[in-house]
Amino acid sequence: MKKSILFLAAMLVFGFAMSQNAKLPENISIKTLDGKTVETSIIKNDGHPIIISFWATWCKPCNRELNAIKEVYEEWQEETGVKLVAISIDDSRSASKVKPHVDGNGWEYEVYLDQNQDFKRAMNVVNVPHTFLIDGEGNIVWQHTSYVDGSEEELFELVKKLANGEKIN
Amino acid sequence: MKSIRAKIIVFAAVTVAMQCVTSTVAKAQGILGGHVTGNVQFDGQLSKRDTIIGSSDVPEKLLTNARADILYTNGNFSAGLRYEAYLGPMLGFNSQYTGQGIANYFVSYKTQTFAVTAGHFYEQFGSGMTMRAYEDRYLGLDNALRGINVTYRPWKGVTLKGLVGQQRYFWDTKGLVRGMDAEVSFNDIITAWNESKTRFTLGGSFVSKYEEDETILADISGFKLNLPKNVAASSVRMDLNRGGFGLQAEYAFKSQDPSIVNDYIYKNGNALWLSASYSQKGLSANIQAKRVDNMGFKSVRSISGEMLYINYTPSITKQHTYAFLSMYPYATQSTGEMGLQADFMYKFKKESLLGGKYGTDIHINASLITGLDTTVLGGKGTEGYSSSFFGTGETYYGDISLEIAKKLSSKVKLTATYGYVVFNPVVEGHAGDIHHNHVAIADLTWKINRKNVLRFEAEWMGSDSHYDPIVDDKRAGDWIMGLVEYNFTSAWFVSLSDQYAYKDGVGNYYNLSVGYTKGATRLQVGYGKQREGIICIGGVCRNVPASNGLTFSLTTSF
C-alpha cells in the first residue's frame, strides 16, 4: 500500500517536472549487418535530421512503412539531408534473415541489429513500428508508434520543419 | 485492500497517460541534470466464460496487467525500475504472477570500453544457445537475471562479458547462473584486414549453473540419483561476410544435466545451427539448418514450465503473422529436433514483363522440422537414448508459403499468399494425427486519399483435421475469415473481423476494435472473441491472449 502511494507520487512529480528533450543515447551496443559490435554513438548525420525506425522482418506495418519511404527516400535526402536508420529488433530466430531482407527489398538505409533489445529498452519502445525524429544536435524531438499508409507524408512535413530550423511540437 | 491497490495503479497509469496525451508531444523530463524517460502499459479485460474459445469465468470480473518502466539517464550513468501489477493476471498469463511490486531495478554505468550493470539485466551470448535472459511482455515471459553483468573492451574489436546472477521466477528469484563470453572481430585487430571486404568474427561462451542436491529416485532400482551440482554449457560461433555472401554458425555443448525437461537422463547435450545467405539489391536467398539434441537448460532442474530457462534455441521456421498461417505455430523442441529452412525473395523490376508499372515482389519460404533418430537405452538415471547425427525421426512440422505483393494502381496494393502447413500435435505434448492445412490469403490496401485508408483481408484454411471434444483443439476444421480496417489519418482506426469454422470445427471469433494513436501514446478498445496469437491491426503488431468480452489497452512512451 505504502509502495503504491510512493509510486504514484513519484509519477506525478516526474510528470509535472520541467519538460526537456532527451538525447539519443550514445553508449548502447548494437550490431552491424556484418556482425560487428558498435555503439549507438555511430548514429550521426552531420547536423542534419535523423529518422530512427524500430522494426522487425515479421512486422507487416514496419515493412509497409520502410517500403513506402524507399520510394521517396532519394527526394527526402536531397531536400532535407535526412538519414533513416532502421533498428531491427529481430531475435536470433530471424536475425540472420535481416541482411537478406534488407537487400531483397532494396532498402538503402543504415540498418543495425538490436538482438538483445538494449536499444529498444533504452528508447522505451513497446510495439513496432516505433519511429523517432532526432534533430541535428542529437535531441529526440518527436516519436510515433504505428504506421498507416500515407503517414510517411506527415513524417516528412516534420523533417522539413526540422531541416529549416523550425521547432517541432 | 486489493481493490484499493488496483484503483491506485489504475489511477497512476491513467494520470501518466493523461499527461502524455494532453502535452502535444511526449517529452522526457529533466531531473538533476539527467533525463527521466519511461513507458507505461495498461491492459485490461472484462472476460466472460466461453468454453468454445477456452476463456474461463473470472470471479473478479476485471483482469488487469499494468506496468511502468521508469528510466533515469545522466551521461554514462543510468538507473531504472519497473513496477508491475497483475490484479489478477490476464488470461494466458500464469496465475503465479498475481500480485504487484517492483519487479525489476538496476543501476548501470557504461563507457565505450567498459560497462557494468548491477540489479536486473538482460543478456544474450551468440544466438542464445548457452545463455539468453530476455522478456516478452505480451507472453508473460521474463527470465531476467538479478546480479552483476560486466562488459569490457580491452582493444578495439574484442568484447569480453562476464555475469553472475539469479533468475526471475514470477515474484521470486531462483538458481545461480555464471557466464562469460568473448567475441573477436578480426578486421579490427589485424591491421592488414581493416579494409578487407571479408569480415570475420569469432566468439565463444561458457555458462555454468549451480544447484544443491535433492532426492530424485531412479525408475527401476529406486536408488537416489547422484545429481551434478554444477552443470556447464559452452559454445563457439562464427560470422563470415563478403559482399552479398554471409555465413553464420554456432555449436553448443552441455554437460550431464538430468532435469525434469529430459526426464532425468545423463546424456550430454549439443546443438548446431548454420545459416548461409546471398543477397543483392532486389534478390535474396537464405538457408538455415539446425540440429538440437537434449539442450533444455534450466537453472532449477525440478521446475517445469516456460520459466527458468537459461538458454534459448531459436526456431528456424518463419514467423507468420496472418491468422491462419500462424494458427499452428512451431516451438523448438529443446529435447531434440532437426530442421531445415529456405527463404527466397525477388523483386521484378518496374516496367518489366512480370513487374508491370509498379514492380512485383515474390517471397517464398519453406521449412521442415523432424525429430531425431533415437534408440532408447533406459529411463531416469541412465544415458536415456542414443541418436545418430544425420538420422531423422518423425515429422514435427513443415510449411511452405508463397507471397506475391503487387501495387495495382497508385492507390491499391494487393498481397496474395498461399501456404501449406503440416503440423504434428506431438510438439504441443499430445498425441493425434498429423494435420495438413491449405491456407489462402488476400490482403488489399486501398489508400483513398492522404487521410483515409481502407484495408481488407480475406483468409481461408482447409484442413484434414476434425474437432474432437476429447482432444479439445479449437483450431481444428475448415475456417474462413474476413477483416475490414478503416484508418482515418494516422490517429484513428476501426477494424471489424470474423473467423468462422464452417466445417468440422467449432467457433466463431468476431471482433470489433477501435484505436487512437497520438505520438507514442496508443489506446485500443476491442469487443468480441479473440484467439491468442500475433495480431497486426491499426498499424502495429503485438501478441494477444485469448479473450471473450471487452478488452482495452493503453501504451505510452515518454
Interface residues (C-beta under 8 A of the other chain):
Chain A: M1 K3 S4 I5 F7 L8 A10 M11 L12 F14 G15 F16 A17 M18 S19 Q20 N21 A22 K23 P25 N27 I28 S29 L33 D34 G35 K36 T37 E39 S41 A56 T57 W58 C59 K60 P61 C62 R64 D91 S92 R93 S94 A95 S96 K97 K99 P100 H101 V102 D103 G104 N105 G106 Q115 N116 Q117 D118 R121 A122 M123 N124 V125 V126 N127 V128 P129 H130 I140 V141 W142 Q143 H144 T145 S146 Y147 V148 D149 G150 S151 E153 E154 I168 N169
Chain B: M1 I4 R5 I8 I9 F11 A12 T15 V16 Q19 S23 T24 V25 A26 K27 A28 Q29 G30 I31 H35 V36 T37 G38 N39 Q41 A68 D69 I70 L71 T73 N76 S78 Y83 Q100 G101 I102 K110 T111 Q112 A115 Y122 E123 Q124 G126 S127 G128 R132 Y134 R137 T151 G157 T159 E183 S185 N187 D188 R199 T201 D239 N241 G244 G246 Q248 S275 S277 Y278 S279 Q280 K281 G282 L283 S284 A285 N286 Q288 Y312 P314 S315 I316 K318 Q319 H320 T321 D343 M345 Y346 K347 D361 H363 K413 T445 K447 R450 K451 V453 N487 T489 S490 F493 T517 G519 A520 T521 R522 I534 C536 G538 G539 V540 C541 R542 T555 S557 F558
